[in-house]
């Protein structure tokens, strides 16, 4: 993994140098489109060579599209294969060659129709730099892991570049990309299992789905065993999601459209909802005819937070759970109907856990955020204990490490601390032995406590204060020291005031 990270950093630095004056939002699609093309071409070449080697024995035709469809590999026509394009990288027609390649791939692969970028021939795109970018991406190859299977280096590169572009784009980039540590904590806490359904109604570039598959692979040693459903309103971001999932070899049903107004999965019920919808959206509409979605109250027109929460609840199967990122204000707002809806959610025992997050985790906003974990049924099962009328509160604001001047990240240790606390609290086997309230960090509260706090869900309302360690200095001694320091500072301030007055008087201004 370390080698991959170094490769990714090196490639990003090299690719960024080629950006010239092009805006990151525009350059993003140039680069990611080429990485995707390289990926499907490499996968095609690998199977092509296998088919060619056994052609005489099996009669398989290496140019038969059906052979690739059967193996869930995209068919790449001759004029779209990477080696052919890279051989033309220095020609002035390379932009048109790439556009033609993208068109040809879409014609031969129905699932990619309308997904691939096709604007490489535009005059504003420097063809020399485009050729250099092709050579750079052409240097990426699949490496073999210890198990003999090809390790998807290109997939990791694609994912890394998504994050780097989000950073470069700032607020705009945050619309399509949720930081990895946020995605990871949501997935680790929900712990999706194989053979289940996962949904994200604001799926961005598909990071929640990638991490869900990765979680299952790591814990169950199985891949491709969950059913994925997503919807995205931004056409450009929708295309990124389709490419991101394809490059990871993930089958998914992703639809384009406004989820709140035009739900493309109206009857869908899932085991997990994992989502980071846009914060505090004021300009939105809902389909009021879908009354089953607004069971707990019609959300106010000025803020979509409670529209999203209710939509996600409506998607949960009888034992489904949801993890949702929202602005901190959602935990305490009394604007319009929000307070009443929150009361209904609590009284119907849908809220399982609330997490306050550190600041500066997101690319697109400095608004403090929190995690809502919702459960359709808290009665428990073979693994989980009965949590009826209980809510776990976690205050994670002190966790995280600054990775840049303006960006913070949750470490794997931070994520484990939060998710382990949640799992121990829910667990039938581990609750008694492993869970305990920790001052300054977590508290298991009952519904009576929440009622007393007027249904406000801010963890700080419930978690005991962390005791400050004694430093062994007597109170009187400490006060004498502080008083002396303050007196000296005030004296210094007076001296500076007098110096300022004197200097002003010298140039004819009296105070």
ZAPA-329769 format. One line per field, with one value per residue (C-alpha): x, y, z. Coordinates in nm, 4 decimals, decimal comma, always signed. Example, Ala and Ser with C-alpha at 12.3 -4.5 7.8 and 13.67 -1.06 7.14 Angstrom:
! ZAPA-329769
c1 = [+1,2300	+1,3670]
c2 = [-0,4500	-0,1060]
c3 = [+0,7800	+0,7140]
***
This chain:
! ZAPA-329769
c1 = [+0,0000	+0,2907	+0,4375	+0,0981	+0,0831	+0,4269	+0,3296	+0,0082	+0,1890	+0,4520	+0,1895	-0,0180	+0,2803	+0,3727	+0,0140	-0,0400	+0,2660	+0,0970	-0,2163	-0,0714	-0,3448	-0,6365	-0,8829	-0,8719	-1,2445	-1,1843	-0,8540	-1,0105	-1,2154	-0,9196	-0,7062	-0,9698	-1,1091	-0,7639	-0,7020	-1,0334	-0,9429	-0,6088	-0,7832	-1,0367	-0,7706	-0,5356	-0,8169	-0,9102	-0,5484	-0,5082	-0,8118	-0,7266	-0,3886	-0,5512	-0,8036	-0,5367	-0,3160	-0,6008	-0,7649	-0,6514	-0,7563	-1,0924	-1,1951	-1,2513	-1,2240	-1,0199	-1,2244	-1,5645	-1,7375	-1,9382	-1,6183	-1,5518	-1,9106	-1,9097	-1,6073	-1,7461	-1,4699	-1,5366	-1,4721	-1,2262	-1,2280	-0,8896	-0,8958	-0,9540	-0,6818	-0,4209	-0,1167	-0,2622	-0,3446	-0,0102	+0,1612	-0,0230	+0,0374	+0,2712	+0,0406	-0,1657	-0,4780	-0,4463	-0,7420	-0,9780	-0,8317	-0,9250	-1,2755	-1,3260	-1,1970	-1,4454	-1,7293	-1,6286	-1,6135	-1,9600	-2,1047	-1,9693	-2,0567	-2,4139	-2,3492	-2,1017	-2,3313	-2,3170	-2,0646	-1,7186	-1,5697	-1,5428	-1,3953	-1,0275	-1,0213	-1,1177	-0,8662	-0,8099	-0,6560	-0,2810	-0,2161	+0,1533	+0,0673	-0,2111	+0,0444	+0,2749	-0,0165	-0,0869	+0,2776	+0,2625	-0,0527	+0,0874	+0,3645	+0,1097	+0,0842	-0,0978	+0,1196	+0,0748	-0,0045	+0,1116	-0,2069	-0,1238	-0,4193	-0,3723	-0,3761	-0,5812	-0,3177	-0,5157	-0,8182	-0,6181	-0,4693	-0,8190	-0,9409	-0,6346	-0,6739	-1,0418	-0,9305	-0,6530	-0,8878	-1,1411	-0,8666	-0,7619	-1,1224	-1,2041	-1,5729	-1,6687	-1,4747	-1,6572	-1,9762	-1,8523	-1,6094	-1,6456	-1,3082	-1,1856	-1,1836	-1,5533	-1,6439	-1,4405	-1,5975	-1,9509	-1,8771	-1,6840	-1,9715	-2,2436	-2,0242	-2,2091	-2,2392	-2,2348	-2,5596	-2,7153	-2,8403	-2,6699	-2,8180	-2,6881	-2,9328	-2,6600	-2,3831	-2,1353	-1,8475	-1,9409	-1,6882	-1,9362	-1,9852	-1,6130	-1,5426	-1,8361	-1,6988	-1,3524	-1,4853	-1,6536	-1,3455	-1,1263	-1,3569	-1,5282	-1,2728	-1,5471	-1,6038	-1,8950	-2,1586	-2,3611	-2,6279	-2,5633	-2,8154	-2,7383	-2,8704	-2,6897	-2,8394	-2,5271	-2,4721	-2,0937	-2,0596	-2,2899	-2,0422	-1,7545	-1,9457	-2,0057	-1,6364	-1,5189	-1,7297	-1,6410	-1,2707	-1,3122	-1,5063	-1,8218	-2,1655	-2,4102	-2,7415	-2,6737	-2,9410	-2,9295	-3,1858	-3,3037	-3,3554	-3,5912	-3,8149	-3,7757	-3,6772	-3,5630	-3,6048	-3,9487	-4,0129	-3,6575	-3,5892	-3,2291	-3,0241	-2,7876	-2,8087	-2,4719	-2,4881	-2,3380	-2,6086	-2,5418	-2,5552	-2,8388	-2,9724	-3,2368	-3,3362	-3,4998	-3,8328	-3,9937	-4,2589	-4,5371	-4,7449	-4,5023	-4,6604	-4,4998	-4,1635	-4,2797	-4,4388	-4,2785	-4,3600	-4,3320	-3,9769	-3,9441	-3,8904	-3,5720	-3,3591	-3,3403	-3,1724	-3,4919	-3,6087	-3,2937	-3,3293	-3,6869	-3,6104	-3,3351	-3,5591	-3,8218	-3,5607	-3,4774	-3,5894	-3,7416	-3,3949	-3,2118	-2,9640	-2,8458	-2,5387	-2,5836	-2,3546	-2,5316	-2,4498	-2,4393	-2,7455	-2,9596	-2,9131	-3,0732	-3,2575	-3,6070	-3,6671	-4,0156	-4,1001	-3,7459	-3,7761	-4,1096	-3,9765	-3,6712	-3,9029	-4,1036	-3,7883	-3,6764	-4,0164	-4,0429	-3,7040	-3,5285	-3,2148	-2,9408	-2,6255	-2,5102	-2,1470	-2,0045	-1,7163	-1,4015	-1,3948	-1,2010	-1,2684	-1,4397	-1,3173	-1,6330	-1,7334	-1,6134	-1,9623	-1,9280	-2,0728	-2,2168	-2,3145	-2,6682	-2,7043	-3,0623	-3,2072	-3,5447	-3,5543	-3,3503	-3,4923	-3,1786	-3,1024	-2,8470	-2,5599	-2,7103	-2,8655	-3,2016	-3,1374	-3,4993	-3,5271	-3,1482	-2,9211	-2,5421	-2,3756	-2,0127	-1,8134	-1,5221	-1,4410	-1,0998	-0,9886	-0,8176	-0,4837	-0,4086	-0,2720	-0,2475	-0,2945	-0,6729	-0,7488	-0,7905	-0,8170	-0,9299	-0,6599	-0,7297	-0,6832	-0,9430	-1,1883	-1,1373	-1,1973	-1,5320	-1,6542	-1,5426	-1,7356	-2,0491	-2,0066	-1,9379	-2,2452	-2,4672	-2,3153	-2,5025	-2,1751	-1,9509	-2,1722	-2,1279	-1,7560	-1,6391	-1,8676	-1,8556	-1,9429	-1,6266	-1,6233	-1,5593	-1,6144	-1,9284	-2,2525	-2,5393	-2,8540	-3,2174	-3,5168	-3,6082	-3,2749	-3,3461	-3,6951	-3,5487	-3,3184	-3,6088	-3,5132	-3,1816	-2,9306	-2,6012	-2,3666	-2,2240	-2,5645	-2,5318	-2,1634	-2,0021	-1,7210	-1,3714	-1,1891	-0,8825	-0,5748	-0,4361	-0,0958	-0,0061	+0,0054	-0,1975	-0,4870	-0,3560	-0,0086	-0,1568	-0,3726	-0,0774	+0,1248	-0,1610	-0,2343	+0,1298	+0,1431	-0,1795	-0,0538	+0,2697	+0,0774	-0,1569	+0,1424	+0,2996	-0,0277	-0,0369	+0,3196	+0,2327	-0,0759	+0,1378	+0,3960	+0,1241	-0,0188	+0,3286	+0,3996	+0,0610	+0,1246	+0,4541	+0,2659	-0,0089	-0,2774	-0,3936	-0,5955]
c2 = [+0,0000	+0,2362	+0,1731	+0,2569	+0,5833	+0,6891	+0,6030	+0,8016	+1,1072	+1,0943	+1,0612	+1,3459	+1,5794	+1,4931	+1,5261	+1,8550	+2,0047	+1,9367	+2,1247	+2,4602	+2,7241	+2,4810	+2,4942	+2,1856	+2,1201	+2,0986	+1,9127	+1,6535	+1,5027	+1,5016	+1,2998	+1,0701	+0,9890	+0,8765	+0,6701	+0,4968	+0,4307	+0,2849	+0,0641	-0,0941	-0,1334	-0,3152	-0,5434	-0,6128	-0,6866	-0,9340	-1,1367	-1,0940	-1,2594	-1,5452	-1,6054	-1,5849	-1,8375	-2,0915	-2,0074	-2,3234	-2,5415	-2,3851	-2,2124	-1,8877	-1,5765	-1,2975	-1,0375	-1,1773	-0,9246	-1,1977	-1,3518	-1,0314	-0,9796	-1,3300	-1,2370	-0,8933	-0,7199	-0,4200	-0,4879	-0,2340	-0,1996	-0,1796	+0,2000	+0,2537	+0,0294	+0,2059	+0,0857	+0,2214	+0,5584	+0,5890	+0,5303	+0,8388	+1,0536	+1,2928	+1,3536	+1,6755	+1,4618	+1,2833	+1,4753	+1,3571	+1,0060	+0,9911	+1,1276	+0,8654	+0,5965	+0,7014	+0,6945	+0,3483	+0,2097	+0,3465	+0,1892	-0,1542	-0,1320	-0,0270	+0,0343	+0,3106	+0,4949	+0,8695	+0,8265	+0,8863	+1,2341	+1,3268	+1,6749	+1,6031	+1,7587	+2,1079	+2,3746	+2,4979	+2,1637	+2,1703	+1,8589	+1,8396	+1,8304	+1,5820	+1,3544	+1,3880	+1,2981	+0,9857	+0,8799	+0,9426	+0,7358	+0,4731	+0,4135	+0,2707	-0,1057	-0,3685	-0,5343	-0,8882	-0,9519	-1,2452	-1,4301	-1,4139	-1,1903	-0,8564	-0,5700	-0,2806	-0,0075	+0,2032	+0,1854	+0,3282	+0,5949	+0,6959	+0,7190	+0,9163	+1,1610	+1,2149	+1,3281	+1,5501	+1,7182	+1,7750	+1,9437	+2,1553	+2,2584	+2,3405	+2,4094	+2,2957	+1,9708	+1,8802	+1,8409	+1,5235	+1,3803	+1,2898	+1,2716	+0,9169	+0,9266	+1,0253	+0,7482	+0,4978	+0,5783	+0,5524	+0,2159	+0,0810	+0,1700	+0,0224	-0,2830	-0,3968	-0,7721	-0,9755	-1,0447	-0,7204	-0,4029	-0,0614	+0,2735	+0,6298	+0,8908	+1,1571	+0,9291	+1,1831	+0,9936	+0,6661	+0,6588	+0,5057	+0,2064	+0,1554	+0,1551	-0,0809	-0,3345	-0,2923	-0,3477	-0,6733	-0,7889	-0,7217	-0,8820	-1,1569	-1,2250	-1,1861	-0,9245	-0,8155	-0,9688	-0,6631	-0,4989	-0,1288	+0,1438	+0,5121	+0,8382	+1,1620	+1,4894	+1,6378	+1,4881	+1,5352	+1,3792	+1,0957	+1,0114	+1,0138	+0,7678	+0,5322	+0,5384	+0,5060	+0,1962	+0,0421	+0,0863	-0,0975	-0,3762	-0,2984	-0,3702	-0,0985	+0,0525	+0,4284	+0,6695	+1,0382	+1,2743	+1,4888	+1,2321	+1,4390	+1,5388	+1,2433	+0,9291	+0,6696	+0,3868	+0,4612	+0,1065	+0,0168	-0,1222	-0,1717	-0,3031	-0,0040	+0,3615	+0,5388	+0,9032	+1,2511	+1,4725	+1,8445	+2,0463	+2,2883	+2,3107	+2,5854	+2,5705	+2,2311	+2,0650	+1,7427	+1,5244	+1,5868	+1,3117	+1,0561	+1,0941	+0,7755	+0,9556	+1,2490	+1,0317	+1,2261	+1,5725	+1,7766	+1,9200	+2,2996	+2,4749	+2,6494	+2,3465	+1,9962	+1,8196	+1,6589	+1,5780	+1,3716	+1,1991	+1,0972	+0,9849	+0,7568	+0,6171	+0,5350	+0,3216	+0,1039	-0,2571	-0,3829	-0,4316	-0,1728	+0,0853	+0,4193	+0,6385	+0,9996	+1,3042	+1,6330	+1,9779	+2,0127	+2,2345	+1,9319	+1,8054	+2,1059	+2,3212	+2,4408	+2,6199	+2,5620	+2,1907	+2,0587	+2,0345	+1,8516	+1,6069	+1,5344	+1,4680	+1,2222	+1,0398	+1,0047	+0,9012	+0,6403	+0,5097	+0,5489	+0,7255	+0,4816	+0,6915	+1,0532	+1,1517	+1,5052	+1,5296	+1,7447	+2,0630	+2,1032	+1,7521	+1,8627	+2,0253	+2,2185	+2,3703	+2,4737	+2,4085	+2,1662	+1,8266	+1,5239	+1,1658	+1,0319	+0,6556	+0,5377	+0,1918	+0,0710	-0,1896	-0,1703	-0,4804	-0,6785	-1,0164	-1,2969	-1,0454	-0,7179	-0,6411	-0,4731	-0,0947	+0,0257	+0,3785	+0,4175	+0,6455	+0,6418	+0,9840	+1,0202	+1,3441	+1,3034	+1,6743	+1,6368	+1,3610	+1,4044	+1,5346	+1,8331	+1,7091	+2,0547	+2,4171	+2,3909	+2,0177	+1,7673	+1,3889	+1,1097	+0,8452	+0,4708	+0,4759	+0,7547	+0,5677	+0,2456	+0,4259	+0,5620	+0,2508	+0,0090	+0,2144	+0,1874	-0,1842	-0,2626	-0,0623	-0,2508	-0,5951	-0,8575	-1,0354	-0,7323	-0,4701	-0,5710	-0,6379	-0,3800	-0,0774	+0,1985	+0,5674	+0,7770	+1,1341	+1,3741	+1,1081	+0,8900	+0,8356	+0,5905	+0,7909	+0,6888	+0,8574	+1,0256	+1,2104	+1,3227	+1,4441	+1,6506	+1,8147	+1,9100	+1,6435	+1,8100	+1,5488	+1,7338	+1,4855	+1,7590	+1,7809	+1,4251	+1,3395	+1,4085	+1,6635	+1,5264	+1,5986	+1,8195	+1,6577	+1,8281	+1,9902	+1,9871	+2,3681	+2,5210	+2,7440	+3,0535	+3,0131	+2,9731	+3,2860	+3,4923	+3,3920	+3,4652	+3,7994	+3,9052	+3,8108	+4,0017	+4,3095	+4,3100	+4,2789	+4,5653	+4,7845	+4,7074	+4,7958	+5,1340	+5,2067	+5,1270	+5,3527	+5,6433	+5,5825	+5,5889	+5,9182	+6,0764	+5,9748	+6,1036	+6,4376	+6,4762	+6,4787	+6,7090	+6,4692	+6,4752	+6,1992]
c3 = [+0,0000	+0,0775	-0,2679	-0,4194	-0,2269	-0,3445	-0,7033	-0,6684	-0,5300	-0,8024	-1,0747	-0,9322	-0,9147	-1,2720	-1,4007	-1,2165	-1,3869	-1,7216	-1,6171	-1,7270	-1,6914	-1,7106	-1,4227	-1,1941	-1,2494	-1,6243	-1,6068	-1,3763	-1,6572	-1,8967	-1,6546	-1,5072	-1,8509	-1,9658	-1,6502	-1,7099	-2,0726	-1,9630	-1,7086	-1,9439	-2,2115	-1,9710	-1,8540	-2,2162	-2,3141	-2,0284	-2,1356	-2,5041	-2,4503	-2,2587	-2,5351	-2,8017	-2,6212	-2,6043	-2,9390	-3,1156	-2,8234	-2,7339	-3,0553	-2,8668	-3,0857	-2,9158	-3,1089	-3,0081	-2,7790	-2,6099	-2,4736	-2,2794	-2,1676	-2,0191	-1,8067	-1,7106	-1,9046	-2,1311	-2,5002	-2,6433	-3,0243	-3,2045	-3,2531	-2,8797	-2,7367	-2,5320	-2,7242	-3,0485	-2,8914	-2,7162	-3,0513	-3,1784	-2,8682	-3,0481	-3,3439	-3,3627	-3,4146	-3,0782	-2,9297	-3,2028	-3,1799	-2,8099	-2,8728	-3,1432	-2,9044	-2,6343	-2,8877	-3,0082	-2,6532	-2,5710	-2,8874	-2,7941	-2,4204	-2,3460	-1,9744	-2,0628	-2,3019	-2,2356	-1,9524	-2,1029	-2,1600	-2,5286	-2,5517	-2,6079	-2,9565	-2,8370	-2,9448	-2,5872	-2,4852	-2,5583	-2,7706	-2,6764	-2,3078	-2,3812	-2,5473	-2,2455	-2,0160	-2,2231	-2,1894	-1,8136	-1,7619	-1,9967	-1,7423	-1,4946	-1,5073	-1,3074	-1,0458	-0,9196	-0,5572	-0,3467	-0,4260	-0,7963	-0,8766	-1,0441	-0,8004	-0,9287	-0,9176	-1,1625	-0,9346	-0,6456	-0,8725	-0,9900	-0,6299	-0,5174	-0,8058	-0,7158	-0,3698	-0,5060	-0,7513	-0,4728	-0,2714	-0,5717	-0,6409	-0,2769	-0,2211	-0,5722	-0,5340	-0,2161	-0,4163	-0,5786	-0,3231	+0,0439	+0,2269	+0,2762	+0,6553	+0,6619	+0,4192	+0,6167	+0,9521	+0,8089	+0,6523	+0,9527	+1,1861	+0,9637	+0,8836	+0,5681	+0,5142	+0,1901	+0,0056	+0,1313	-0,0392	-0,0079	-0,1139	-0,1442	-0,2744	-0,3067	-0,4254	-0,5711	-0,7303	-0,5576	-0,2722	-0,0248	-0,2522	-0,3133	+0,0600	+0,1297	-0,1176	+0,0310	+0,3844	+0,2846	+0,0977	+0,4025	+0,6557	+0,4568	+0,1850	-0,0713	-0,3390	-0,5495	-0,3230	-0,2309	-0,4431	-0,4941	-0,5763	-0,6099	-0,7471	-0,8305	-0,9515	-1,1150	-1,4649	-1,4544	-1,1107	-1,2172	-1,4960	-1,2471	-1,0278	-1,3198	-1,4109	-1,0495	-0,9918	-1,3267	-1,2634	-0,9319	-1,1000	-0,9003	-1,0447	-0,9475	-1,0468	-1,0621	-1,1850	-1,2783	-1,1288	-0,8367	-0,5608	-0,3449	-0,6341	-0,8709	-0,6820	-0,9368	-0,6818	-0,5324	-0,4069	-0,3045	+0,0439	+0,1525	+0,4420	+0,4534	+0,3616	+0,3527	+0,2477	+0,2659	+0,1141	+0,0548	+0,3787	+0,4560	+0,0989	+0,0866	-0,2808	-0,3110	-0,3774	-0,2617	-0,4151	-0,1624	-0,3229	-0,1738	+0,1691	+0,3038	+0,2898	+0,5020	+0,7682	+1,0523	+0,9195	+0,6004	+0,5936	+0,5883	+0,2552	+0,3697	+0,4591	+0,3079	+0,6045	+0,7357	+0,3847	+0,3378	+0,6753	+0,6067	+0,2522	+0,3834	+0,6572	+0,3930	+0,2119	+0,5127	+0,5221	+0,8528	+1,0051	+0,7955	+0,9299	+0,7955	+0,8421	+0,7271	+0,7377	+0,8139	+0,9453	+1,3256	+1,3186	+1,2347	+1,5928	+1,7592	+1,5041	+1,5958	+1,2642	+1,1224	+1,1540	+1,2167	+1,5951	+1,5689	+1,3062	+1,5226	+1,8186	+1,6076	+1,4941	+1,8569	+1,9927	+1,7173	+1,8366	+1,5020	+1,6286	+1,7291	+1,7617	+1,7199	+1,6563	+1,6695	+1,4224	+1,4369	+1,2318	+0,9029	+0,7717	+0,4514	+0,1315	+0,0639	+0,3960	+0,7397	+0,8807	+1,1769	+1,0887	+1,2634	+1,1882	+1,2297	+1,2690	+1,2280	+1,2892	+1,1713	+1,4513	+1,7746	+1,9403	+1,8676	+1,7148	+1,7524	+1,7434	+1,8636	+2,2028	+2,2576	+2,2469	+2,2619	+2,4028	+2,4139	+2,2098	+2,2069	+2,2001	+2,0875	+2,0945	+1,8508	+1,8170	+1,9806	+1,7423	+1,4057	+1,2806	+1,0572	+0,7218	+0,5677	+0,6707	+0,6333	+0,6277	+0,9112	+0,8822	+1,1122	+1,1498	+1,1405	+1,5199	+1,5552	+1,3335	+1,5286	+1,8596	+1,7387	+1,5544	+1,8295	+2,0843	+1,8714	+1,8044	+2,1717	+2,2714	+2,0254	+2,0792	+2,2787	+2,3594	+2,4262	+2,5874	+2,9522	+2,9260	+2,6727	+2,6746	+2,9348	+2,9366	+2,9044	+3,0315	+2,7452	+2,4790	+2,4973	+2,6866	+2,6546	+2,7292	+2,7574	+2,6006	+2,9300	+2,9203	+2,5636	+2,6554	+2,9403	+2,6847	+2,4588	+2,2019	+2,1210	+2,0012	+2,0479	+2,2244	+2,4505	+2,6220	+2,7541	+2,7877	+3,1248	+3,1343	+3,1261	+3,4495	+3,4170	+3,5637	+3,8747	+3,8277	+4,2012	+4,2305	+4,5138	+4,4035	+4,5915	+4,4389	+4,0928	+4,1334	+4,2577	+3,9500	+3,7109	+3,8796	+3,8584	+3,4889	+3,4156	+3,6062	+3,4051	+3,0783	+3,1731	+3,2660	+2,9291	+2,7550	+2,9347	+2,8266	+2,4637	+2,4829	+2,6062	+2,3325	+2,0666	+2,2059	+2,2057	+1,8447	+1,7283	+1,9061	+1,7193	+1,3861	+1,5117	+1,6335	+1,9948	+2,1669]
***
